[in-house]
Amino acid sequence: MGRIFTGIFTGLTAPAELVYCSVNARPLLAYCDSADRFTLTAMSEAMKQQFGLIKRPWGIYYLKNKTTGKQTSLKTGDREEAQRLLQAHNETESQPHFNLALARVYLNGVDPKLCTRTWQGVMEHILEKKSGETQRRWKVAIQDKNFDCLRDRTVAETRPEHFDQALADAKVSTNVYLRRIHNHALGMDWLLKPVIPRLQWPRPVFKTKRAITAAEHAAVISRETNQERRDFYELLWHTGAAQSDAAYLSAEDIDWEQRTICYSRQKLKSRGSNIKPALIRFGEDVAEVLKRRPQTGPLFPYLRTVRPGDRATEFKQRCEGLKITGVTLHSYRYAWAERALKCGYPERFAQQALGHNSKAVHYAYSKRAEVTVPSLDEWEKQWKNNPQAAATPKIVAVDFQSTQAASTKQVSPPTAVPAAAP
């Protein structure tokens, strides 16, 4: 029996130069000789491993956390592969700095720039892909001071707390553009996994947006002494055009015979020629404004040369002088959408006029409109008395056509759809 007991420790004996004895273990093993002391220390260190390996009856190996008891499938039935995964998990817990250096070695074999690419490089790569007005907006966006803490940081080593630092002040533009930069890096496979999961991104809190009222618009017009700006604000009120689209209008965009204005969205020019231009029929109020503008060339020669931010600043100064708050030049688009919804203007025509391809975007513009819902009883009675008339929707006669077709042939005015007989 004594020989068996002695043989156990003899078989576990290891050379002293191959095993390190921790300082905490030495006082406890002072009674042992040198070889036995190092042997028991090696056993103690092995028992401190964080993870263990178990095999389920169906042949799949699982990783077990010895502290929490949580079991995670390794999705393999090969014992050698499972042992390698177990070793990797234990090494990750015991020597994280070494594993980071080892990971860099492996990553360099896949992408030599993966361990050196910074977020500033990602931003510059996005700029190279943009053009026109979109590129100008990106140039302004990436100059945000909140990005300074990320510019020189390696993309592959970025952690969620680094993004939290940039998003600390809850600035909307920082949130929106950082998410786009992050998604661009993911799409280019420069990130091994998302820095912040999609559902964990902080929700941006936008400022309250509202439409400019008719009274406020009238006050701005009466206060404005510059004829070009006055006509510019009038045109925005009647057409709902974006400020850049209206500023770049020219006399050649007006068809007086068909009484239409045709223009392309400035911010969509980078998408090519597949975007259909907006074609709007105008009435007498718009005609009076257009008659006051130059009959050749740009309608607004000065405003055409001004940056959008400067046009917005000039309008803001007019509003501050009148004690009007909460409105911008973009509020004219909200006002047009709300007026269209309130008077029952067909939704597809309103989308075309505002240049909205998405109904969700159009709803966002017109959600604050006040609409009186008719009584269901009266509506049902009218339907019972004349169901055919209720089935025929009222159509606003608007002649939508491409500019090429308008230049090659004459289109007759659309005829009204006769209502069904009661």
N, C-alpha and C positions, 0 to 999 in steps of 0.2 A: 504493500500500500504506500509505503514511504517512497519507494522507487517511482511509482506512478505519479505521486504528487511532485517529486523533484523533476520528473521528466516533462511535466507541463511547463514549468518555468524555463527549463533548459531549451525546449523547442521554441519558446518565445523570445529567447535571448537575441539581442542585436548588437552589433559593434557600436561602441560609444561614439565614434567619430561620425556615424551616419544618423544619429538621433539627437535632437536637442532637448535638453531637460529644462523645463520652465522653472523660474525662481520659486514660485509658490509650491511646487511639488517637492523641492529638495528637502526642506525640514521634515516633511512627512516620511521620506524614504531614507532618512539618515542611518537607519539600522541595516539597510541593504548594502550589498557590495555594488561596485560601479556598474557592472553589466545589468544586474537586476533592476537597479534604479532607472536606468535609461529605458529598459524594456517596459516597466510599468508606466512610465511617463508617456511613452508612445501609445500604449493602450488607452491612457486617459485622454490624450489629444484626439484619438480616433473616435472615442465615445462622445466627444463634444460636437460632432458633426450635426449640422442643423437638419439635414434631410436623411431619410432612409428609403429603402426600396422594398416594395411588396408586389406579389404577383397574384392577380385575381384568378378565380377558377376558370374563367374563359380565356386565360392566356395572355392578358394585357398587363403590362407593368405600370404601377402607380408610384408616384412620388409622395412620400408622407412627411409632413412637417412634424418633427418630434416635439415642438413646443406647443403648437395649436392643435395638432392632430388632423389637420386638413389634408385631404388626399387629392392629388391632381393626376389625371391620366397622362402618361407619356406617349400614348397612342402607338405603341410598338410592342411586339411580342418577342423581339430579339434581345437576349440577355446582355450581349456585349454592347449593343446600342443603348440599352437602358442604363448600364453601368457608366457609360461615357456621359450620358445626360445627368446622372446622379452626381458624378464627379464635378461636372461643370457647375451645377447648382451649389454644391458645397464650397467650391472655390470662389464663387461669386460672393458668398456670405463672408468668407474668411479673409479674402485679400482683394477688395474692390479696386484699389489703385492699380494693382498688377493687371487685373482683368481689363481695365480701361485701356491700358497701354497695349495689351494683347489684341483688343478689339480694333484699335487703330491700325495695327499691322494687317489684320484681315480685311478691313475696309479699304485700305490703300490698294489692295490687289483688285478690288472691284471698281473703284473710282478714285484715282489719285488725288482729286481735289475734294473728296468728301470730308476729309479731316481738316481742311484748311479753308473751305468756302464759308464766307461770312454772310450775314443778312444784308449788308450793303451790296454785296455782289448779286444777291437775289433781286434787290430793288433795281439795280442797274440793268439786269437781264430783262426785267419786265418793261423798263423804259424802251429798250431796243425793239420790243415787239409792238409798241404803240406808235401812233402817228396822229398828227393834227391836234385837234382840241383835246382828245383823250390823253395824248402824251403831255400836253401842257398841264392838265389837271393832275396827272401822276407826278410831274416834277414838283408841283406845289405840295402835294400830299406827303411825299417822302422826306420833305424838309422839316416835318413835324419834330419838335424837340423831344417828344416822348419816345421817338425811335433811337435817340442817342445812346441809350443803354443797350441796344441790340446791334448797332451797326457793325462793331468789331467782334461780335460774339460768333463763335463757330456754330453753324446751323445744326450739325449732327450732335452737338453737345448741349443744345438748348433744353432747358427744363421749364415746367409750367410756371415756377416762381419768377423766371426771367420775363415771361409775357405778362405776369401779374404786375410787375413793376412798371411796364410800359402802359398798362391799362388802368393804373391806379387812380387817375383823375377822372375816369369815366367819360372822356371826350369821345363824342360819337364818331368823328372822322378817323380818330386813331383806331377805334374798334373795327370800323368797316374796312379800312385799308390794311390793317394788320391781318385780319382774317383772309383777305385776298392774297396778301404776300405769303401767308402760311399755306394756303391752298395751292399756290403756284409752286412752292417748294415741294409739297407732297406730290403734285402732278408730275414734276420732273424727277421724282425718286431721289431727291436730295435729303429727304427726311425718311428715317426708317419707320417711324410711326408718328401720328399726330402729337404735337406738343400739348395741345388741349383738346380733349375729345369734343366732337361736334355738339353734343348736348350740354357740355359744360362751359361753353363760351358765354361770357356775360352778355346779357341782352342790352343792346344800346337803348338809351332813353332819349328819344327825340324831343325837341322843343315843340310846343303846341303850334300848329300851323293853321292858319285861317284865311278865308277869302277877304278881299277888300270889298267893303260895302259900296253901294251906289252913292251914298252921301259922302263917304270918304273920297271916292274917286272924283266926285264933283268939286269937293274942296281943293283937291290937288290941282285939278285943271284950272280952277279960278285963280289959284295962287301962282301958277306957273306963268312966267312972262316970256320964256323962250318958245317961239312958235314950233320949232322942230321937236322939242321935248313934249310939248303939249299934244301935238299930233301923234307922237310916239305912244304916249300913254292912252290916248283915245283908241288907237289901233289895237293895243293890247286888250283893252276892255271889250271891244266888239268882236275880236277874232280869237282871243285866248291863246295867241301864239307865244312861244318862249321868247325871251328878250333878245337873244342872239339871232333867232330866226327872223324876227321882225326888223331888227337893225340891219340885216343883210338883204332885205327886200330891195328889188329894183323895179323900175317902170316896166321892164320887159316881162316881169312875172305877172302882170295884170292883163287879163283879157276883157276889154271893155264890152265887146260884143256879147260874150257869154256871161259877163259880170262875175268873173271868177279870179281868185288869186291862187297861184300854184307855186309851191316852194318845197325844198327838201330840208329836212332837219339837219342843223349844223353838227350836232353831236353824233349823228349816224353816218356821216360821210365816209368815215374810215371803214365801214362795212361793205363798201362797194356800191355798185349800181343796182343791186337787187331790191333796195328799199324803195317802195313806191312813194312818190311825193304827195304832200297834202294838197288837196284841191278844194277850195272853199268858195261857195257862192256868197257874194256880199250884197248888202242892201243899201238903202239911201244914206244911212248914217256913215257907213264906211266910204261910200262914194264921195261924200262931201270932204272927208279927210284926205282921200287919195287925190282929189282935184287940187288940193292946196300944196301937194308935194311936187317935186320936179317930174316932168313928163318923160324925161330920158335919164338913164343912169340910175344911181342909188337914190332911193326915196329919202334916206336919212344920211347925208354925206358925212356929218360930224360924228354921229353916234355909231356909225359903221367902223370908225377908226378907234373907238374907245374900248378898253378892255371891259369884259362883263362885270368885273368887280367894281370898276369905276362908275359904270352906269347904275349899279345897285347902290353905291354910296351916294350918288347924286339924288336918287329917289328917296333914300333914307333921310337925307338932309331936309328935303321938302316935307316929309312926314313929321319929322321932329319939330319943325317950325309950326306945324298945325296940331301938335300934341296927339298925333296918331301913332299908336304903338302896335307891335305884333304883326305888321305887314311888310312884305318885300315886293319886288317886281314879280316874283313868282306867284304872289297872291292873286294876280290877275288871271292866271290859269285856273286856280281854285274857284275864283268867282265865276268864270265862264262855265266850268263844269257844274257848279251848283245851280246856276241859272238854267242851264240846259235840262238838268234833271227835274227842277221844280216845274218847268212848263211842259214836261212830257216829251222833250226832244228825243227822237229814237237813239238808242244807245250806240248802235253801230256807226251812225253818222257822227255822234259826239266823239267816239274813239278816233275816227278818221280825221276829224278836225284838229284834235289835240295831238295826233301822232302817237296814239297808244295802241300797241298790238295786244296788250294784255288787259283783260277785264279787271283783274285784281288791281292794276295800277289805276285804272279809271275809277274804280270804286273808292280808292284812297283819296282821289281828288274830290269826289262829289259826296263823300259820306256825311258831311255836315249840312247838306241841303235839307230844308224843311219842306216836306211834301205831305199834303193832306190826303189821306187814304179815303176813297169813296165808300159809302155804305154798301155792304154786301147785299142787303135786301133790295136796295134800289138797283144795284148792278144786276142782280138776278132777275128782277122784274123786267128790265130792259132786254135782257137776254132771252127771256121767255117770249116777250112780245115780238122780238126781231132777232132770232138766233143767227141768221146769216150776216146781218150787219155787224154783230159783235165778233163774228169770226174773221171779218176782213179788217186788218189793222190799218190805221191811217198812216200814209206814207208821205213824208216830206219830199217834194220833187227836187232832188239834187243831182246834177249831171257830173258823175265821176268818170273821168277818162284820162288816159295818159297824155302827156304833152306831145308825144309823137303823133298820136291820132288826131289831136286837135289841129296840128299844123298841116296835115295832109287832106283832111276832109271836114266838111261843115256838118255839125251835129244839130239837128232840130231840137227845140226845147221839148222836154218830156211832157206828155199829156197826163192829165189828172186821171186817177183811177176812179171810175164811177162806183158809187156806193150801191150796195145791193138794195133792191126794192123791199120795202117793209111787207 
